[in-house]
């Protein structure tokens, strides 16, 4: 397993040009450094290399997309059949890893925005993402406690121990190279390779939930203090949701999700999913704006006829299906009023 992890994670932590393989040890990682053993382990198994000047730079930060690659490859997450519809449509090297993580509903911020992906990842986000895969869906405090209980992390601010869990862990601090390597080392020691039942169930996706919806749910699972959002360029832009659970059965629900992006003065891109228990469908395309609050789409991006009317309400989006039967199962449609998230 260690050899496989090495091969997969080497590209993640070699983050810039100028790296060369060093002899054992790094001149900026003394033997009394808290992460010395973990860094030596990572070097031994070729998980990380040092800089050309013989340093490791243990305090250099890691971006969310680099962490995403580490997490997806460490757990050997399977790729989904579909891909995320991003708000920033430009292809990015991390797309593959975010698609895989979205399939398992992992709590992260950068699913739809390349700029957020490139930002330094906060320790609180790391805690929830790891715990989701290792132990199941958990809030921020539960996630921190899981990492502490299994000595995957020891916290950062001892003055807050037994007083303030989040401050003790340092949830708003950036994640560093030494911290990532230490967590990876301790996860390896404790054999945390199996995916939690929660994450596996999301990946198996028996409810036929779209990849975008699973990504949105992952974002929403993050503690509010950890969530990052891209400022909307238009009143139309955003994520919209309707959900109604009308019975106790696993299929006794109605759900509509819509994601609007790339709005101009004349049009916007929209991706919609509808799920009524056992009936579902999805469609994406371009809608033409006809007034300040109304728009219409006549066909999907794959050329199928799909006539949908949109009305922008206060913090909501009304969708009326006129004719879009080719894009969903019989028994459901895309109509509904969805609340802006």
C-alpha positions as CSV (number, residue, x, y, z in Angstrom):
1,X,0.0,0.0,0.0
2,X,2.8,2.4,0.9
3,X,4.5,1.9,-2.5
4,X,1.2,2.7,-4.3
5,X,0.6,5.8,-2.1
6,X,4.1,6.9,-3.0
7,X,3.6,6.7,-6.7
8,X,0.2,8.5,-6.4
9,X,1.2,11.3,-4.1
10,X,4.6,12.2,-5.4
11,X,3.2,14.7,-8.0
12,X,1.1,16.4,-5.3
13,X,3.9,17.5,-3.0
14,X,6.4,18.3,-5.7
15,X,4.7,21.7,-6.1
16,X,7.1,23.7,-8.1
17,X,10.2,23.5,-10.3
18,X,13.6,23.5,-8.5
19,X,13.0,20.3,-6.6
20,X,15.7,17.6,-6.6
21,X,16.0,14.4,-4.7
22,X,18.2,14.9,-1.6
23,X,20.2,12.6,0.6
24,X,18.4,11.5,3.7
25,X,17.4,14.5,5.8
26,X,16.8,18.2,5.2
27,X,18.8,21.0,6.7
28,X,15.7,22.8,7.9
29,X,14.2,19.8,9.6
30,X,16.3,19.0,12.7
31,X,15.8,15.8,14.6
32,X,13.8,17.6,17.3
33,X,11.3,19.0,14.8
34,X,7.8,17.7,15.7
35,X,7.4,16.3,12.1
36,X,10.9,14.9,11.7
37,X,9.9,11.2,11.8
38,X,7.0,11.7,9.4
39,X,9.1,13.7,6.9
40,X,11.8,11.1,7.0
41,X,9.2,8.4,6.4
42,X,7.8,10.4,3.5
43,X,11.2,10.9,2.0
44,X,12.1,7.2,2.4
45,X,9.1,6.2,0.4
46,X,9.5,9.0,-2.2
47,X,6.3,10.7,-1.2
48,X,8.1,14.1,-1.1
49,X,11.3,15.5,-2.3
50,X,13.2,18.5,-1.0
51,X,14.2,21.8,-2.7
52,X,17.4,22.1,-4.6
53,X,19.0,23.9,-1.7
54,X,18.6,20.9,0.6
55,X,15.5,22.3,2.5
56,X,12.1,20.9,2.9
57,X,10.3,24.1,3.8
58,X,8.0,22.4,6.4
59,X,5.9,25.6,6.9
60,X,5.0,26.2,3.3
61,X,1.2,26.1,2.8
62,X,-0.7,23.7,0.6
63,X,-3.7,24.8,-1.6
64,X,-7.1,23.1,-1.5
65,X,-6.5,21.6,-4.9
66,X,-3.2,20.1,-3.8
67,X,-4.9,18.7,-0.8
68,X,-7.7,17.4,-2.9
69,X,-5.3,15.4,-5.0
70,X,-3.6,14.0,-1.9
71,X,-7.0,12.9,-0.5
72,X,-8.4,11.4,-3.7
73,X,-5.3,9.4,-4.4
74,X,-4.6,8.3,-0.8
75,X,-8.1,6.8,-0.6
76,X,-7.9,5.6,-4.2
77,X,-11.3,7.1,-4.9
78,X,-13.1,5.9,-8.0
79,X,-14.0,8.3,-10.8
80,X,-17.7,9.1,-11.5
81,X,-19.3,8.7,-14.9
82,X,-20.1,12.5,-15.2
83,X,-18.1,15.7,-14.5
84,X,-18.8,18.8,-12.5
85,X,-20.4,21.8,-14.2
86,X,-18.1,24.5,-12.9
87,X,-18.7,28.2,-12.5
88,X,-15.3,28.8,-13.9
89,X,-15.4,26.6,-17.0
90,X,-11.7,26.6,-17.9
91,X,-10.1,23.2,-17.6
92,X,-7.9,22.7,-14.5
93,X,-5.4,20.0,-13.6
94,X,-7.4,19.3,-10.5
95,X,-10.7,18.7,-12.2
96,X,-10.3,14.9,-12.1
97,X,-9.7,14.9,-8.3
98,X,-12.6,17.2,-7.5
99,X,-14.9,15.0,-9.7
100,X,-13.8,12.0,-7.6
101,X,-14.2,13.8,-4.3
102,X,-17.6,15.1,-5.3
103,X,-18.8,11.6,-6.0
104,X,-18.2,10.8,-2.3
105,X,-19.6,14.1,-1.1
106,X,-16.4,15.2,0.5
107,X,-16.7,18.6,2.3
108,X,-14.5,21.1,0.2
109,X,-15.0,24.6,-1.0
110,X,-13.5,24.6,-4.5
111,X,-15.7,22.3,-6.5
112,X,-17.0,25.0,-8.9
113,X,-14.3,27.7,-8.8
114,X,-10.7,27.4,-9.9
115,X,-9.7,30.5,-7.8
116,X,-11.0,29.0,-4.6
117,X,-9.2,25.8,-5.4
118,X,-5.9,27.6,-5.7
119,X,-6.3,29.3,-2.2
120,X,-4.5,27.8,0.8
121,X,-6.7,25.2,2.6
122,X,-7.7,25.8,6.2
123,X,-7.2,23.3,8.9
124,X,-10.9,23.1,9.6
125,X,-11.7,22.1,6.0
126,X,-9.0,19.4,6.2
127,X,-10.4,18.1,9.4
128,X,-13.9,17.7,8.0
129,X,-12.8,16.3,4.6
130,X,-10.6,13.6,6.2
131,X,-13.1,12.6,8.8
132,X,-15.9,12.4,6.2
133,X,-13.9,9.7,4.3
134,X,-12.4,8.0,7.3
135,X,-15.3,8.0,9.8
136,X,-18.5,9.4,8.1
137,X,-20.3,12.7,8.0
138,X,-19.4,14.9,10.9
139,X,-19.6,18.5,12.0
140,X,-16.5,20.6,12.6
141,X,-16.1,19.8,16.3
142,X,-16.7,16.1,15.8
143,X,-14.2,16.0,13.0
144,X,-11.5,17.7,15.1
145,X,-12.2,15.3,18.0
146,X,-11.9,12.3,15.7
147,X,-8.4,13.5,14.6
148,X,-7.4,14.1,18.1
149,X,-8.8,10.9,19.5
150,X,-6.7,8.9,17.0
151,X,-3.7,11.1,17.3
152,X,-3.9,12.0,13.6
153,X,-3.5,15.6,14.8
154,X,-2.3,17.0,18.2
155,X,-3.8,20.5,17.7
156,X,-1.9,23.8,17.5
157,X,-2.7,26.0,20.5
158,X,-2.2,24.3,23.8
159,X,-3.4,27.3,25.8
160,X,-6.9,26.5,24.5
161,X,-6.9,22.8,25.4
162,X,-10.1,21.7,27.2
163,X,-11.3,25.3,26.8
164,X,-12.0,25.9,23.1
165,X,-11.7,23.0,20.8
166,X,-11.7,25.0,17.5
167,X,-9.1,27.4,18.7
168,X,-7.0,24.5,20.1
169,X,-7.0,22.9,16.7
170,X,-6.5,26.2,14.8
171,X,-9.4,25.8,12.4
172,X,-8.7,29.0,10.5
173,X,-5.0,28.5,10.1
174,X,-3.5,27.3,6.8
175,X,-2.4,23.8,6.3
176,X,1.4,23.3,5.9
177,X,3.6,20.7,4.2
178,X,4.8,19.2,7.5
179,X,1.2,19.0,8.8
180,X,0.0,17.2,5.7
181,X,2.9,14.7,5.8
182,X,2.3,14.1,9.5
183,X,-1.4,13.4,9.0
184,X,-0.6,11.1,6.1
185,X,2.0,9.3,8.2
186,X,-0.4,8.8,11.1
187,X,-3.2,7.7,8.8
188,X,-0.9,5.1,7.3
189,X,0.1,3.9,10.8
190,X,-3.5,3.5,11.9
191,X,-4.6,1.8,8.6
192,X,-7.3,4.4,7.8
193,X,-7.7,3.3,4.2
194,X,-11.3,2.1,4.3
195,X,-13.9,4.5,3.1
196,X,-16.7,5.3,5.6
197,X,-20.2,4.0,5.0
198,X,-21.5,7.5,4.5
199,X,-19.1,8.4,1.8
200,X,-19.4,5.0,0.1
201,X,-23.2,5.3,0.0
202,X,-23.0,8.7,-1.7
203,X,-20.6,7.2,-4.3
204,X,-22.9,4.2,-5.0
205,X,-25.6,6.9,-5.5
206,X,-28.7,4.7,-5.4
207,X,-30.9,7.8,-5.3
208,X,-29.4,8.9,-8.7
209,X,-28.3,12.3,-7.4
210,X,-26.2,14.4,-9.8
211,X,-22.5,15.0,-9.3
212,X,-23.2,18.7,-8.9
213,X,-25.7,18.1,-6.2
214,X,-23.4,15.8,-4.3
215,X,-20.7,18.5,-4.5
216,X,-23.1,21.2,-3.3
217,X,-24.1,18.9,-0.4
218,X,-20.4,18.5,0.4
219,X,-19.9,22.3,0.4
220,X,-22.9,22.7,2.7
221,X,-21.6,20.1,5.1
222,X,-18.7,22.4,5.9
223,X,-19.1,24.4,9.0
224,X,-20.4,27.9,8.0
225,X,-17.2,29.5,9.3
226,X,-15.2,27.3,6.8
227,X,-17.3,28.0,3.7
228,X,-16.0,30.1,0.9
229,X,-18.2,31.4,-2.0
230,X,-17.5,33.1,-5.2
231,X,-19.1,36.6,-5.3
232,X,-21.9,36.6,-7.8
233,X,-21.4,38.8,-10.9
234,X,-25.1,38.9,-11.6
235,X,-28.4,38.6,-9.6
236,X,-29.1,35.4,-11.6
237,X,-25.8,33.6,-10.7
238,X,-25.9,31.1,-7.9
239,X,-27.1,27.8,-6.6
240,X,-30.8,27.1,-6.0
241,X,-32.5,24.2,-4.2
242,X,-35.9,22.8,-3.5
243,X,-36.3,19.7,-1.2
244,X,-39.4,18.1,0.3
245,X,-39.4,14.9,2.3
246,X,-43.0,13.6,2.3
247,X,-42.6,10.2,3.8
248,X,-40.2,7.9,5.7
249,X,-39.1,5.8,2.8
250,X,-35.8,6.4,1.1
251,X,-37.5,7.4,-2.1
252,X,-40.2,9.5,-0.5
253,X,-38.9,12.9,-1.5
254,X,-38.9,15.6,-4.2
255,X,-35.8,17.6,-5.1
256,X,-34.8,20.2,-7.6
257,X,-31.3,21.7,-7.9
258,X,-30.3,24.5,-10.3
259,X,-26.9,26.1,-10.8
260,X,-26.6,29.3,-12.9
261,X,-23.2,30.7,-14.0
262,X,-21.5,32.8,-16.7
263,X,-24.3,35.4,-16.8
264,X,-24.0,38.1,-19.4
265,X,-26.5,40.9,-20.3
266,X,-28.2,38.5,-22.7
267,X,-27.8,34.9,-21.4
268,X,-26.6,32.5,-18.7
269,X,-25.6,28.9,-18.4
270,X,-27.8,26.7,-16.3
271,X,-27.5,23.1,-15.0
272,X,-30.7,21.5,-13.4
273,X,-31.5,18.2,-11.8
274,X,-34.9,16.9,-10.8
275,X,-35.4,13.8,-8.6
276,X,-38.7,12.5,-7.4
277,X,-37.7,9.4,-5.5
278,X,-37.5,6.8,-8.3
279,X,-37.8,9.3,-11.3
280,X,-35.0,11.7,-12.2
281,X,-33.4,13.7,-14.9
282,X,-30.9,16.5,-15.6
283,X,-30.3,19.1,-18.3
284,X,-27.8,21.8,-19.0
285,X,-27.9,24.6,-21.6
286,X,-28.0,28.3,-22.3
287,X,-31.0,30.4,-21.3
288,X,-31.8,33.7,-23.1
289,X,-32.6,36.6,-20.8
290,X,-35.9,38.3,-21.9
291,X,-36.3,40.9,-19.2
292,X,-34.7,41.8,-15.8
293,X,-36.4,38.9,-14.1
294,X,-37.3,36.4,-16.8
295,X,-35.4,34.1,-19.2
296,X,-36.2,31.1,-21.4
297,X,-34.2,28.0,-22.7
298,X,-35.3,26.3,-25.9
299,X,-32.9,23.3,-26.1
300,X,-30.3,21.5,-24.1
301,X,-26.5,21.6,-24.7
302,X,-26.7,18.3,-26.5
303,X,-29.4,19.7,-29.0
304,X,-32.5,18.1,-27.5
305,X,-35.7,20.1,-27.4
306,X,-36.1,21.4,-23.9
307,X,-38.3,24.5,-23.3
308,X,-38.0,25.9,-19.8
309,X,-39.1,29.3,-18.5
310,X,-37.3,31.0,-15.6
311,X,-38.4,33.8,-13.3
312,X,-36.0,35.4,-10.8
313,X,-37.8,36.1,-7.5
314,X,-36.4,37.5,-4.3
315,X,-33.8,34.9,-3.3
316,X,-35.5,32.2,-5.4
317,X,-35.9,30.9,-8.9
318,X,-39.1,29.8,-10.4
319,X,-38.7,27.1,-13.2
320,X,-41.6,26.2,-15.4
321,X,-41.2,23.3,-17.8
322,X,-43.1,23.8,-21.0
323,X,-41.7,20.8,-22.9
324,X,-38.6,18.9,-21.8
325,X,-39.7,15.3,-21.7
326,X,-36.7,13.9,-23.4
327,X,-34.4,15.0,-20.6
328,X,-36.0,13.2,-17.6
329,X,-37.9,10.0,-16.6
330,X,-41.6,9.8,-16.9
331,X,-43.1,10.9,-13.6
332,X,-41.0,14.0,-13.0
333,X,-40.2,17.4,-14.5
334,X,-38.1,20.4,-13.8
335,X,-40.9,22.7,-12.6
336,X,-40.7,24.3,-9.1
337,X,-39.6,27.3,-7.1
338,X,-36.1,26.8,-5.7
339,X,-34.6,28.9,-2.9
340,X,-31.2,30.5,-3.5
341,X,-28.5,29.0,-1.3
